[in-house]
Amino acid sequence: LYNIIPLCLLFAAVFTTLTAIFCQQIFQAMLTPEDIIEQLPENLDDYDNEVVFCGFGEPTYNLDTLDEVASFLHCLDKTTRINTNGQANLIHGEDVTDVIVTSCDVINVSLNECTAAKYQQHCKSIYGEKAYDALLEFAELCKKRGGKVVFSVVDSIGNVDVEQCRKIAEKLGIPLRVRVKE
C-alpha cells in the first residue's frame, strides 16, 4: 500500500512503557545510529519520502539515536514521523519535546483511549494512570514547540469512546486519526 520505510525492525526501540496485548516483544540491547544507518536500504530513493520511527517498543527510549538517525535522514531530504505512546517525558524524567520536534516532522501520539482509567486498563503503562495525562501534555508541548502533532486511536474502542477522543483532540487543537482495526 505504501512505499515508506518503517524503521520498526531497524529502529527496534528495545523497551516499552506499555504491556498492552499488542506489545509482546522486548529486545535486549539499544541500537546505535550506525547500526540503523547501516541497515537502511541502498536504494533509499526508490522509497517514498517518509521514514517512520515505530516498532517493537517505544522509539523515544533511544532518543539520542533517534535524533542522530533523523538528522541523517533529513540530510537526504527524507521526512520523518514517529509513532509514540507520548510518554517520553516520563521515560527521561524531563521535557524532551524539543528533541522530538526537531527530529520528527510528524509526531503521531497514540491516544488509545478517552480516559486515564481506560487507558491504563488497555495499555497497562508502568507509570499507571498518570501516563495518560503525560501523553496529553507531551502532545500539547510538541504542538507549542511547532511540531505537527496527530493523535490516533483504533476504532475497536467503540464509537462512544472514539467520539470522546475526538472531543479531547479538538479541545487541544490536534487532529485525530481513527484507524480501522484489521
Backbone hydrogen bonds in HBPLUS format (Angstrom, degrees):
<---DONOR---> <-ACCEPTOR-->    atom                        ^
c    i                          cat <-CA-CA->   ^        H-A-AA   ^      H-
h    n   atom  resd res      DA  || num        DHA   H-A  angle D-A-AA Bond
n    s   type  num  typ     dist DA aas  dist angle  dist       angle   num
A0048-ASP N   A0003-ASN O   2.62 MM  45  5.36 173.0  1.62 148.3 150.6     1
A0005-ILE N   A0050-GLU O   3.43 MM  45  6.82 164.8  2.46 154.8 157.2     2
A0052-VAL N   A0005-ILE O   3.03 MM  47  6.34 158.9  2.08 144.3 150.6     3
A0007-LEU N   A0052-VAL O   2.62 MM  45  5.68 160.4  1.65 159.0 166.4     4
A0011-PHE N   A0007-LEU O   2.99 MM   4  4.99 134.9  2.20  99.0 111.3     5
A0015-PHE N   A0013-ALA O   2.96 MM   2  5.89 139.4  2.13 100.2  91.4     6
A0027-PHE N   A0014-VAL O   3.24 MM  13  4.56 138.4  2.43 124.6 132.6     7
A0058-GLU N   A0015-PHE O   2.75 MM  43  6.09 163.9  1.77 154.7 154.9     8
A0126-ILE N   A0017-THR O   2.83 MM 109  5.47 144.9  1.95 150.6 161.8     9
A0019-THR N   A0123-CYS O   3.06 MM 104  6.08 140.9  2.22 157.8 168.3    10
A0023-CYS N   A0020-ALA O   2.89 MM   3  5.33 161.5  1.93 116.5 122.8    11
A0036-ILE N   A0032-THR O   3.19 MM   4  6.55 159.1  2.24 153.9 158.1    12
A0037-ILE N   A0033-PRO O   2.86 MM   4  6.05 176.0  1.86 160.7 162.1    13
A0038-GLU N   A0034-GLU O   2.90 MM   4  5.82 158.3  1.94 145.6 151.9    14
A0039-GLN N   A0036-ILE O   2.95 MM   3  5.17 132.9  2.18 102.0 115.2    15
A0040-LEU N   A0037-ILE O   3.19 MM   3  5.29 156.7  2.25 103.1 110.1    16
A0046-ASP N   A0043-ASN O   2.80 MM   3  5.51 159.7  1.84 125.0 131.8    17
A0047-TYR N   A0044-LEU O   3.20 MM   3  5.66 164.7  2.22 112.7 117.4    18
A0079-THR N   A0049-ASN O   2.85 MM  30  5.91 157.4  1.90 140.2 147.8    19
A0051-VAL N   A0079-THR O   2.78 MM  28  6.15 152.3  1.86 151.4 159.5    20
A0081-ARG N   A0051-VAL O   2.88 MM  30  6.26 147.8  1.98 155.6 159.8    21
A0053-PHE N   A0081-ARG O   2.69 MM  28  6.12 163.4  1.72 162.7 166.8    22
A0083-ASN N   A0053-PHE O   2.93 MM  30  6.23 164.5  1.96 169.2 167.0    23
A0057-GLY N   A0055-GLY O   2.91 MM   2  5.66 123.6  2.23 111.3  95.1    24
A0061-TYR N   A0058-GLU O   3.16 MM   3  5.98 169.8  2.17 126.2 129.4    25
A0062-ASN N   A0059-PRO O   3.31 MM   3  5.99 143.9  2.45 115.6 121.5    26
A0066-LEU N   A0062-ASN O   2.96 MM   4  6.21 162.1  1.99 155.1 161.0    27
A0067-ASP N   A0063-LEU O   2.90 MM   4  6.10 164.0  1.92 154.5 158.2    28
A0068-GLU N   A0064-ASP O   3.01 MM   4  6.24 160.8  2.04 147.5 152.4    29
A0069-VAL N   A0065-THR O   2.87 MM   4  6.02 168.0  1.89 159.3 162.5    30
A0070-ALA N   A0066-LEU O   2.88 MM   4  5.96 160.1  1.92 149.6 155.9    31
A0071-SER N   A0067-ASP O   2.99 MM   4  6.18 155.5  2.05 144.0 150.5    32
A0072-PHE N   A0068-GLU O   3.03 MM   4  6.27 157.4  2.08 145.0 150.9    33
A0073-LEU N   A0069-VAL O   2.90 MM   4  6.19 160.6  1.93 152.5 157.5    34
A0074-HIS N   A0070-ALA O   2.81 MM   4  6.03 155.5  1.87 151.6 158.5    35
A0075-CYS N   A0071-SER O   3.07 MM   4  6.32 146.5  2.19 143.5 151.7    36
A0076-LEU N   A0073-LEU O   2.94 MM   3  5.04 138.8  2.11  99.0 111.6    37
A0078-LYS N   A0073-LEU O   3.01 MM   5  5.31 163.5  2.04 144.8 143.2    38
A0077-ASP N   A0074-HIS O   2.96 MM   3  4.88 155.3  2.02 109.7 111.2    39
A0105-ASP N   A0080-THR O   2.78 MM  25  5.17 123.3  2.10 121.6 136.7    40
A0106-VAL N   A0080-THR O   3.04 MM  26  6.51 141.8  2.19 144.6 154.6    41
A0082-ILE N   A0106-VAL O   2.97 MM  24  6.47 152.1  2.05 155.3 162.8    42
A0108-ASN N   A0082-ILE O   2.81 MM  26  5.87 162.1  1.85 172.0 176.2    43
A0084-THR N   A0108-ASN O   2.86 MM  24  6.16 169.9  1.87 170.3 173.2    44
A0110-SER N   A0084-THR O   2.92 MM  26  6.20 167.3  1.94 169.8 174.0    45
A0090-LEU N   A0087-GLN O   3.07 MM   3  5.33 123.1  2.41 103.9 118.0    46
A0091-ILE N   A0087-GLN O   2.91 MM   4  6.19 161.9  1.94 156.9 162.9    47
A0092-HIS N   A0088-ALA O   2.95 MM   4  6.12 161.2  1.98 152.8 156.1    48
A0093-GLY N   A0089-ASN O   2.89 MM   4  5.61 119.6  2.26 129.3 142.9    49
A0099-VAL N   A0096-VAL O   3.05 MM   3  5.58 128.5  2.32 112.1 123.5    50
A0100-ILE N   A0096-VAL O   3.25 MM   4  6.64 160.2  2.29 149.4 155.1    51
A0101-VAL N   A0097-THR O   2.88 MM   4  5.98 170.7  1.89 155.0 156.8    52
A0102-THR N   A0098-ASP O   3.10 MM   4  6.15 152.6  2.18 138.1 145.6    53
A0103-SER N   A0099-VAL O   2.89 MM   4  5.97 152.6  1.96 148.2 155.9    54
A0104-CYS N   A0100-ILE O   2.83 MM   4  5.74 157.3  1.88 155.4 160.4    55
A0107-ILE N   A0148-LYS O   2.83 MM  41  6.09 164.1  1.85 160.7 163.3    56
A0150-VAL N   A0107-ILE O   2.92 MM  43  6.19 157.6  1.97 153.0 152.2    57
A0109-VAL N   A0150-VAL O   2.77 MM  41  6.16 156.3  1.82 163.9 170.1    58
A0152-SER N   A0109-VAL O   2.97 MM  43  6.25 136.8  2.16 150.6 149.8    59
A0111-LEU N   A0152-SER O   2.86 MM  41  5.62 135.0  2.06 141.6 155.9    60
A0113-GLU N   A0111-LEU O   2.67 MM   2  5.71 145.6  1.79 102.6  96.5    61
A0119-TYR N   A0115-THR O   2.87 MM   4  6.01 157.6  1.92 147.5 154.8    62
A0120-GLN N   A0116-ALA O   2.91 MM   4  6.08 163.7  1.93 149.1 153.0    63
A0121-GLN N   A0117-ALA O   2.95 MM   4  6.16 156.0  2.01 146.0 153.0    64
A0122-HIS N   A0118-LYS O   2.90 MM   4  6.04 155.6  1.96 148.9 155.2    65
A0123-CYS N   A0119-TYR O   2.67 MM   4  5.70 172.6  1.67 161.6 164.3    66
A0124-LYS N   A0120-GLN O   2.82 MM   4  4.71 143.0  1.95 119.6 130.6    67
A0128-GLY N   A0125-SER O   3.12 MM   3  5.31 165.8  2.14 110.2 112.6    68
A0131-ALA N   A0128-GLY O   3.13 MM   3  5.94 164.9  2.15 121.2 125.8    69
A0132-TYR N   A0129-GLU O   3.19 MM   3  5.85 146.6  2.30 115.9 122.0    70
A0134-ALA N   A0130-LYS O   3.00 MM   4  6.15 154.2  2.07 146.5 154.7    71
A0135-LEU N   A0131-ALA O   2.88 MM   4  6.13 147.4  1.99 144.5 152.2    72
A0136-LEU N   A0132-TYR O   3.09 MM   4  6.42 155.0  2.16 149.4 156.1    73
A0137-GLU N   A0133-ASP O   2.92 MM   4  6.16 162.0  1.95 149.8 154.9    74
A0138-PHE N   A0134-ALA O   2.81 MM   4  5.95 156.7  1.87 145.9 153.0    75
A0139-ALA N   A0135-LEU O   3.01 MM   4  6.15 161.7  2.04 144.2 148.2    76
A0140-GLU N   A0136-LEU O   2.99 MM   4  6.27 160.3  2.03 148.5 154.1    77
A0141-LEU N   A0137-GLU O   2.82 MM   4  6.06 162.8  1.85 155.8 160.2    78
A0142-CYS N   A0138-PHE O   2.91 MM   4  6.14 161.8  1.94 152.6 157.7    79
A0143-LYS N   A0139-ALA O   2.98 MM   4  6.18 158.3  2.03 146.9 152.9    80
A0144-LYS N   A0140-GLU O   2.86 MM   4  6.13 160.3  1.90 151.7 157.3    81
A0145-ARG N   A0141-LEU O   2.96 MM   4  6.16 140.9  2.12 144.2 154.3    82
A0147-GLY N   A0142-CYS O   2.79 MM   5  5.13 152.9  1.87 157.6 149.1    83
A0146-GLY N   A0143-LYS O   2.93 MM   3  5.16 157.5  1.99 110.7 115.4    84
A0151-PHE N   A0175-PRO O   2.86 MM  24  6.16 174.9  1.86 167.6 166.5    85
A0177-ARG N   A0151-PHE O   2.80 MM  26  6.10 159.7  1.84 145.1 151.2    86
A0153-VAL N   A0177-ARG O   3.07 MM  24  6.54 149.8  2.16 155.8 160.6    87
A0179-ARG N   A0153-VAL O   2.74 MM  26  6.04 171.7  1.74 166.4 165.1    88
A0157-ILE N   A0154-VAL O   3.26 MM   3  6.45 166.4  2.28 134.8 134.8    89
A0155-ASP N   A0179-ARG O   2.76 MM  24  5.95 160.7  1.79 176.7 175.7    90
A0158-GLY N   A0155-ASP O   3.07 MM   3  5.87 169.3  2.08 124.4 127.6    91
A0162-VAL N   A0158-GLY O   2.91 MM   4  6.11 155.0  1.98 154.3 162.6    92
A0163-GLU N   A0159-ASN O   2.95 MM   4  6.12 157.7  2.00 146.6 152.0    93
A0164-GLN N   A0160-VAL O   3.05 MM   4  6.38 147.2  2.16 141.1 150.5    94
A0165-CYS N   A0161-ASP O   2.88 MM   4  6.15 153.3  1.96 146.8 154.0    95
A0166-ARG N   A0162-VAL O   2.86 MM   4  6.15 148.6  1.96 146.2 155.6    96
A0167-LYS N   A0163-GLU O   3.04 MM   4  6.33 149.5  2.13 142.7 149.8    97
A0168-ILE N   A0164-GLN O   3.06 MM   4  6.40 154.4  2.13 145.7 152.3    98
A0169-ALA N   A0165-CYS O   2.90 MM   4  6.16 165.3  1.92 153.8 157.5    99
A0170-GLU N   A0166-ARG O   2.86 MM   4  6.07 161.6  1.90 149.0 154.3   100
A0171-LYS N   A0167-LYS O   2.93 MM   4  6.06 158.9  1.98 146.5 152.2   101
A0172-LEU N   A0168-ILE O   3.12 MM   4  6.39 147.4  2.23 145.7 154.0   102
A0173-GLY N   A0169-ALA O   2.88 MM   4  5.99 110.7  2.37 136.8 155.5   103
A0174-ILE N   A0169-ALA O   2.91 MM   5  5.04 167.2  1.93 146.5 145.8   104
A0173-GLY N   A0170-GLU O   3.01 MM   3  4.81 146.5  2.13  95.8 106.4   105
